[in-house]
C-alpha cells in the first residue's frame, strides 16, 4: 500500500513538472502562423517584432507577440487575432468597425488602447482606463 501511494505521488509530481515545463517558449517570428505574420504586416507596417512567446495552456496554444512602440498582440494557434494592447492608440484598422463607431460617437476625445476577443464577446479599454464590454456582434453591453 505504501509503495502504491509513493508511486502515485511520484508520478503526479513528474506529470506536473512536465506540464509546467511546456507552458511558455520563445520562438522566432518565423514560428508564428502565416495568418498572424500577414496580420502584423498589414496592420503594423514598419514595426519591429521584439519577441514571440508560444504558450501552451490546457491543450490550447497561443502566441504573444511583442512589437516595438509598446504593442502586444495575442493570436490563437491558427493565427487568428484574439487581442491587442498598446501604450498608445491602437490602429483603427484592428478595431472592429462597430466598436470604433461607438467610441467615436460616445467618447470622441478618447482613444482605444486595448481590445480583446473571447468566448463571451469583446472588451476594449479606453485611454482613460474605462473598460467597455460588447457582444460578439459588436453591440454595446455595459461599462466594466
Backbone torsions as a table, in degrees:
resi	resn	phi	psi	omega
1	UNK	NA	-43.1	179.7
2	UNK	-64.8	-37.6	178.4
3	UNK	-63.0	-40.5	-179.4
4	UNK	-65.1	-45.2	178.4
5	UNK	-62.9	-43.3	179.3
6	UNK	-62.0	-44.6	-179.9
7	UNK	-63.5	-40.5	179.0
8	UNK	-64.5	-42.1	178.4
9	UNK	-64.6	-43.4	179.6
10	UNK	-62.3	-46.8	179.5
11	UNK	-64.8	-38.9	177.8
12	UNK	-63.4	-42.5	179.2
13	UNK	-63.2	-45.5	178.9
14	UNK	-61.2	-43.7	-179.8
15	UNK	-62.6	-43.6	179.8
16	UNK	-64.4	-44.1	179.0
17	UNK	-64.5	-40.3	178.9
18	UNK	-64.3	-41.1	179.4
19	UNK	-67.6	-38.8	-179.0
20	UNK	-67.9	-33.2	-178.2
21	UNK	-70.6	-20.6	-173.3
22	UNK	-103.0	17.1	-174.1
23	UNK	-80.2	-48.0	-176.8
24	UNK	-130.3	140.5	179.5
25	UNK	-148.6	130.7	176.4
26	UNK	-79.5	128.8	179.3
27	UNK	-125.6	166.4	177.7
28	UNK	-77.8	166.4	177.3
29	UNK	-60.5	-29.5	177.5
30	UNK	-68.4	-17.4	178.4
31	UNK	-78.6	-8.0	176.8
32	UNK	-74.0	148.7	173.3
33	UNK	-59.3	146.0	-178.7
34	UNK	-54.1	-36.6	179.8
35	UNK	-62.4	-39.7	178.2
36	UNK	-68.2	-41.1	177.7
37	UNK	-60.4	-43.7	179.8
38	UNK	-64.8	-38.8	179.5
39	UNK	-61.4	-46.4	-179.7
40	UNK	-63.7	-44.4	179.3
41	UNK	-60.5	-40.8	-177.8
42	UNK	-72.0	-46.3	-171.3
43	UNK	-97.4	-17.3	-179.4
44	UNK	-131.5	53.6	-179.0
45	UNK	-64.2	136.9	178.6
46	UNK	86.0	-7.9	177.6
47	UNK	-86.2	143.0	-179.5
48	UNK	-91.4	136.5	173.0
49	UNK	-81.2	114.5	-177.7
50	UNK	-85.9	-38.4	-177.9
51	UNK	-160.4	145.5	174.7
52	UNK	-125.6	124.6	179.0
53	UNK	-115.1	120.5	176.4
54	UNK	-92.0	124.1	-177.7
55	UNK	-115.2	138.2	172.8
56	UNK	-118.9	125.3	-178.1
57	UNK	-146.9	116.5	178.4
58	UNK	50.3	52.1	177.5
59	UNK	69.6	8.0	175.6
60	UNK	-105.7	142.6	175.4
61	UNK	-116.8	135.1	176.8
62	UNK	-142.7	167.3	-179.0
63	UNK	-127.4	129.7	170.8
64	UNK	-103.5	122.6	-178.0
65	UNK	-115.0	124.7	179.2
66	UNK	-105.0	122.7	-178.7
67	UNK	-108.6	163.2	172.9
68	UNK	-62.2	164.2	-179.0
69	UNK	69.6	14.0	172.2
70	UNK	81.9	22.2	178.2
71	UNK	-95.6	144.5	177.3
72	UNK	-131.5	126.6	-179.1
73	UNK	-118.0	143.5	176.9
74	UNK	-117.6	131.1	179.2
75	UNK	-126.8	151.3	173.0
76	UNK	-83.0	-177.5	-174.5
77	UNK	-63.9	-21.4	179.9
78	UNK	-94.5	-3.4	-179.9
79	UNK	94.6	9.8	177.0
80	UNK	-76.8	133.6	179.6
81	UNK	-69.7	133.4	179.1
82	UNK	-112.9	-19.1	-179.2
83	UNK	177.9	161.4	178.3
84	UNK	-149.1	143.1	174.8
85	UNK	-142.9	152.7	-178.4
86	UNK	-150.1	160.8	175.4
87	UNK	-73.8	-21.3	-179.8
88	UNK	-124.9	-166.8	-178.7
89	UNK	-64.0	133.9	173.1
90	UNK	-72.9	147.3	175.0
91	UNK	-59.8	137.4	179.8
92	UNK	-57.4	-29.2	-175.4
93	UNK	-66.6	-17.6	-178.7
94	UNK	-98.0	-11.4	-179.4
95	UNK	-91.4	129.8	177.7
96	UNK	-53.1	137.6	-174.5
97	UNK	-54.3	-37.8	-178.7
98	UNK	-67.2	-35.8	177.9
99	UNK	-70.1	-42.5	178.9
100	UNK	-62.2	-43.4	179.0
101	UNK	-63.3	-41.2	179.6
102	UNK	-61.1	-46.5	-179.3
103	UNK	-65.7	-44.3	-179.6
104	UNK	-62.4	-32.5	179.7
105	UNK	-78.3	-46.9	-172.6
106	UNK	-93.7	-23.4	-178.0
107	UNK	-137.5	62.9	-172.6
108	UNK	-63.6	-21.6	-179.1
109	UNK	-90.4	-2.3	-177.7
110	UNK	-110.5	166.8	175.7
111	UNK	-134.1	164.3	-177.5
112	UNK	-89.3	124.5	178.0
113	UNK	-101.0	-32.6	-177.1
114	UNK	-134.8	145.7	173.7
115	UNK	-141.4	135.4	-178.7
116	UNK	-139.6	137.7	176.2
117	UNK	-114.3	130.1	176.1
118	UNK	-139.5	-172.8	-177.1
119	UNK	-64.2	-25.3	-176.6
120	UNK	-92.2	-18.7	-178.1
121	UNK	152.4	-143.5	-176.6
122	UNK	-131.0	151.7	178.0
123	UNK	-138.7	140.8	174.6
124	UNK	-126.7	154.1	173.7
125	UNK	-119.5	131.0	-178.9
126	UNK	-90.6	171.3	-177.7
127	UNK	-64.0	-17.7	175.9
128	UNK	-95.2	11.7	179.1
129	UNK	76.7	3.0	176.2
130	UNK	-70.2	138.2	179.2
131	UNK	-111.0	130.5	-179.4
132	UNK	-116.6	137.3	-178.5
133	UNK	-109.9	135.9	179.8
134	UNK	-130.2	156.3	173.9
135	UNK	-78.8	-179.8	-177.1
136	UNK	-63.6	-25.9	179.9
137	UNK	-86.6	-1.4	178.1
138	UNK	90.6	13.6	177.2
139	UNK	-84.6	131.4	-178.8
140	UNK	-61.8	135.4	178.2
141	UNK	-111.0	-53.1	-174.7
142	UNK	-170.1	169.4	171.1
143	UNK	-96.7	129.2	177.7
144	UNK	-93.7	NA	NA
